[in-house]
Amino acid sequence: MTESEFEDEPGEFVTIGVLARASGLTATALRFYDDCGLLPPARVDSFTGYRYYTPGQRERAVTIRRLREIGMSLDAVATVLAGDAEVGGRLLDEHVAGLERRAREAAAAVGAIKYALRAESEPRLVVVGGAEFAEAIEQVRSAAARDTEFAALSGILVEADGDSVVLTATDRYRLSTRALVPVHATAHPWSMVIEAGDLAAATARLREREHIPISPAADALVLTTTEEIRCPAIEEAYPDYRRMLAELPSARTRVVVHRDLLLEATDEAGTRTLRCAIDADSLRTSTRPSGSERRIPASVNGIPIALAFDPGTLSPALRTAVGPEIMLDIAAPDQPVVIRSAAAGDLTTLAMPTRTSTPGTTTARKDHP
């Protein structure tokens, strides 16, 4: 969608999908920035919960996307958007490497025009960044089943529509889903289930190319690098993972924390259970009920709560997160924790807490019903 087309949208408000297409962010990323307080919608329908934005919010959304693409933290983005020219200018000067990114984006625009011309004869063609697509495969493949009677669970579901390309893997106990903003979006939505191992085997060649054209054939997913790579499709139907996510209990506590700090605490735990106690402004970790604690500053919305993780479960989710921060949506100490992260695309992973040997250490405080 061009800027003029966006500005010509009828009415005072536009939907989250329109803003997503206009800003280069996915709808899920826009919800992430709403929950972070960086880009709240102009109106939320009290009956449906749908978010609506004004056309004037497009520029703020684009600015957020650009700042996040060069690795700025949420705090730094908020500072730049606050309007202090001196402070914001200093922060931007520290990211002067972004100028090189703009040059690459100009070259990508030329490539996008070429892909658009090709798409006239291949309406289901989609084009993604080669390194990003390889990274997405590696991020979700650990959630695919190794040995299962259901063939689809050993695969990665690849979905393409007008807004995004989404890769999803689940073994019914874990789930990981990654959305990418395509360089060129498909004109006709499609989905295919591809063996995780076949996609993983292609990642080295995918990283060698700036852009990867992808198209679905009758029985395979076709990836174009210096040569054509055909990954056979799995015909078995894939589980409705969106329904699975929708049926999770609502979060009672939401935590935004720096990914690397939590990952350090997770790695230090080794094979010992990692206990996490969340209060008003921090996430405190330890490996023993009365042992020393590591305090990690956090933005917390909701009730104080304590829970625990097997580091082997939590660590992969943290390592594959995109962007410097992660968001934890916690319903209860015995319910899956939704781990969300976003930059231009987004990644959602479920991690199941574990029980501890000390009674009461994984229950919410009773003075906060």
N, C-alpha and C positions, 0 to 999 in steps of 0.2 A: 504494500500500500504506500502510495506517494504521500508527501506532506499535504499537497493540494486536495487529494482525495480524502485524507483524514479530516482536513478542516471543513470539507463539504458535507461531512456526516450530518444528517438532520437531527434537530433537537438539541437541548441543552446538555444532555449527558450522552456518553458513549459506554458501551459494555466493556468488560474486562478483556474480551476477545479482540475487540477493535483496537484497544490500547496496546495489547500484546503484539498484534501484527504491525502496528505503527511504530512501536518503540524498539522492536528486536528482542524483547523479553518474552518468555513464555508466560501463560496465565498463572502457572504455579509459582514462577519467580515473582510475579506481581503480588500474589498473596503473601509470599515470604516477606517482601518489603513493606506490605501493609502491616503484617504482624510485628515487624521490627520498628514500625513507626516512621519509616522514611517516606513512604508514599501511601498514606491512607486514602481510600476512595472519597469522592465528594458526597456520595450517598450510598447507603446500604438498604436494600428493600427489607423491611422488617418481617415480611411474610415469607419471601423466598430465600433471603440471605444473599441475593445477587449484589455484586459490587458494581457501582457506576462511577465513571470518571468524567471530568470536563476536558474538552479539547486542549485547554491550557495546561493540563498535567502531562501532556506528551513530552514536552521539553525536559521536565524534571525526570521523567522515566528514562529518557535517552541519556541524560547526564549521569544518572545512577548507573545505567548499564556501562557507559564508557569508563567511569571511575572504577567500577568493579572489574572490568576487563583488564585493567592495569594493576590489579591486586590491592586496591585500597580497602582498608578495613571499614566496617560499618561506622565506627566512630569518626574516622577521617572523612568519609562521605558526608556524614551529618554536619561536620565542621565546614566543609566546602560549601554545602548547600545553605548554611546559616547566613552567608552573605558577608562575612568579614574578609575583605579583599586581601589584606596583608597576610592573614593566617592561611586563607585558602590558596593564595598565590604561592606561599612557601611550600605548602603541601604538594601543589601541582608541580612546582619546580623539582621536587624530589622524585617526581615521576616523569621526568623529561623524556625518558625512553618511549613514552607514548607517541611521540612524534614519528618514530620509526613504525609504530603500529599503524598510524594513519596512512603512511605510504603503502604498507602492505594491503590495507583495506582498499586503497584506490586500485591496486592491481587486481584485487579480488573482484571489484566491481566490473572490470572488463571481462573477467572470467565468467561472472554471473550473466552478463549479456550473451556470451557465447553459449552458456548452458540453456538460457532462455530460448535461443534460436533452435537449439537441438531438441528442446522439449516440445516444440511444435509437432514433431513426428513421434516423440516418446512422452505422452502425457503423464505417465506414471514415474518418470525419472525424478530422482531427488539427489541433491548434491550436498555433502557435508565436509567439514574439515577433516583431513586424513588423520592428523594426530588426535583430534578430539574424538573421532569415531573409534580409533584404537583404544584410547583411554576409557571410553564408555564401555567397550566390550570387557576390558580387564576389570572395571569397577563392578559390573553386575555378575560376571560369570561365576564368582565364588558362591553365589546363592543358587546356582543350578544344581540339580540332583546328579550324583555320580552313578549310583546304581538304583534303578527304579523300574517298576513294571509299566509305568506311564512314560512313553517316549517323549511326550511334549515337555515334561519336567526336566529332561536333560538338555533342553534347548534354551535359546534366548528368543523371546518374542520381539520382533522388530516391527514397529508401527510408524507409518508416515502419513501426515496430513498437511493441511495448509499452513500450520503454525510450527510444527516441531517434528523431530524424529525421536521416538522413544524406544529404549531397550529395556527389557524386563526379564528377570530370572527369579524363579522361586522353586524351592523343594517342598513347599507347604508348611515348613517350619521357619524358614527365613524368606525374606523378599527384598529385592533391590531393584529400583527402577530409576533410569537416568534419561532425562530429556535434553535434546540438543536443538539449538536454533539452526536450521539448514541454511546453507549458502543459496540454494535454490530449492524452493518447496515444490512438492508434487501437485499437479492439477487434479489428481484423482486419488483419494485416500486408499491405502492398502495396508495389509499386515501379513507377516509370514513368521513361522517358527523355524529357526535354524539351529542345528546342532552346535552347542557352545564350543566344542573342541574345534570345529571347522572354522568358526569365526576367529577364535583365539590364534589358530595357526596362521591367519592372514595378517595379524596386527603389525608384524615387522614391515611388511610391504606397504601397509596402509600408512604408516608413519613417514614413509619416504615421499609421499605425495601431499602437496598442499591441500588439494581438493579431491574427493572421491565421489564419482558418479555411481549411484546405486539404482538398480531397477529390478522389479520382480519378474521372473520368467514363470513358465507354467509349473516347473518343479524345482526351482532353485532361485537363490538371490544372487544377482550378478553384480560384482564389484569390479570397477575398472581402474587399474593402476597402469603400469607400463604394458600390462597384458590383462586379459579378462579372467577373473577369478569367479568360479561358480560354486556356491555353497548349497548343497542339496537341502530342500525343505522337508520338514517333518509334517506329515499330513494330519496328525492327531490334533484335536481341538485343545486350545490353551485355556487354563483356568481363568475365571473372571477376577483378575487381581484388583481391579478398580472397586468391585463390590467388596472384596476382602478389606481394602483400606477404608471404605466408607462405613463398614460395620464395626470398626474398632471403637471402643469407648471414647468419649470426648476427653480431651486433655484437661486435667485439673491443675497441672503445673507446666509452665513453659519456660525453658531456660535457653538463653543465648550465651554461648561460651566460646572462648578461643580454642580452635581445634587442636593446635599443637601442644598447648598446655595440658589439655585433658589426655592427649595421646602420650605425653611424657609420663604422666601419673599411671596410665594403663600399662605402659612398657615396664615401669619400675615394679609394678605388682607381680610381674612374671607369671607364674602359674597360680598365685594366690588370689582369692576372691577380692575384687575391688569394691569397697564399700563407698557409696556416695551419699552424702548428707547435704541437702539443698535447703538454704535458708533465704532470707530476704535479698541478699546481694552477693552470694557466693555459692560455689559448689566445693565441698570439702571431701577429700578422698583419704582413705586409709585402708590398710589390709588386716587390721585387728580391731576389735571393738574398743579397746582402751589404748590403742597405739597412737603414735604421732600422726598428725594430719597434715595434708598439703591443702592450702586454701587457694582456690582459683577464683578470681573475680568473675562475676556473672550478672547478667540481667535476668531477673526472675519475676515472673508474673504468675501468681497462684499461691497455693498453700505450701508451707515447708513439707518436705517429704524425704524419706530415706529409702534407698534401694541398693542392690548390689549386682555386679556383673562378673561373668567369667571373662577375663581379659581376652581369651581366644575368640570370643564372640564380639566383644566391643571393638577391639583393635582394627579388624578389617573394615568395619563401618567408618571408623575415624580416618583411616589412611586413604580411603577412596573418596572422601568428602571433597566437594569443590568450594573454593573460596576459603578465606581465613577463619570464618566462624561456622559453627554448627548450631542448629536449633533442636532441642530435645522436647518433644511433646509427651508428657508423662500422665497416664490415666491412673495407674495404681502400681504398687511394687511388684505385683504378680501379673501384670499385663504387658504386652509388647510395647516398647518405647519406639516412637517414630523419630528417626534421626533425619533431619532435613538440612540441606545446604544448597546454596545457589550462587551463581555468577550470571553469565548470559544464559546458561542452561541451569538445570537443577538436578539434584540427586536425592532420592528418598530411600531409606533403608530401615528395616525393622530389626530391632535387637531385643531378645527376650532376657529380662533380668533373671538372676539366679537366687535360690534360697541361701540363707546363711545359717550357721549352726547356733547362733545366739538368738533366742526368741525375742521378737519385737524389734529387731534391728532393721527390718525391711517393711515396716508399717509406717503410715503417715501419723504425725502427732495428733492425738485425740482432742487437743484443745483448739484444733482448726478444722471444724467439720466441713 
